[in-house]
Amino acid sequence: MLNKLRTATLALCVATVGFAGAAHAELSDILEAGTIKIGIPESFPPFGSLGAEGEYEGYDVDVAKLIAEDLGIDIELVPVTSKQRIPFLETDRVDLIISSMGANPERAKSIWFSSAYAPFFSGAFASTDMAISSMADLAGKKVGVTGGSLEDIELTENSPEGTEIIRFGDNAATLSAYVSGQVDVLVTGNTVAAQVSADNPDLSMETKFIIKESPAFIGVKKGNVDLLQWVNVFILHKKLGGQLNAFSEKWLGQKLPPLPSL
């Protein structure tokens, strides 16, 4: 009986160790495999989408490729939808998620988050020759915004007296109003503004100020301490070195704003 008990206990310990190893792949395992699997946006330009050449491209894709380059290994890009991001990480279908994902307490119950690596914010955008640097400078300006949006709420609550807020029924109408010159200032998300700028380079549009920040974080599976630490050093190194700023200017048409760390 004692021998059976010892055998059963040993089997349980082996099973437990085996389960823990499978659940928390270490950085060393990734390096040994020679390939890192990274989840990127399936269809969310300019962060990630299928390009004209049939390959995925965007801000998040460039960050993912740079990670593999710094690790000195191959990369397997795994397109994911918003709902697939956390499940794919939890079930080891990917090693990292780089898919414009915001951090919140609910998500943090399931996975770990790196420090912020990408800008995602609502802001005021206008031509480079317009002197605007804060909400106070909107007084006397025609400001276009999509009615009922988060940007509309912030603008309504905080804009100074004399601001002419012109609300439109949807984003398409808001953007059209700015492009046609019906409004002086566009208040929207930075990715939307980036697309407007790319489609209309003659507008010389730039970010005037940020209304509300909601940066993106890289998702790491719980327990993978080494990988999380490496990713955080990578992000800091690329911020200081200017590579992330170059990606921001390339894909978002604007410099990387200061980002808070998680």
WOQUIRA-V506344 format. One line per field, one symbol per residue. ss: DSSP state (~ for helix, > for strand, _ for the rest). A space follows every 50 residues. Layout:
ss=???
This chain:
ss=_~~~~~~~~~~~~~~~~~~~~~~___~~~~~~~_>>>>>>>__>___>>> _____>>_~~~~~~~~~~~~~__>>>>>>>___~~~~~~~_____>>>>> >_____~~~_>>>>>>>>__>>>>>>>_______~~~~___>>>>>___~ ~~~~~~~~_____>>>>>__~~~~~~~~~_____>>>>>~~~~~~~~~~_ ~~~_>>>>>>>>>__>>>>>>___~~~~~~~~~~~~~~~~~_~~~~~~~~ ~~__________
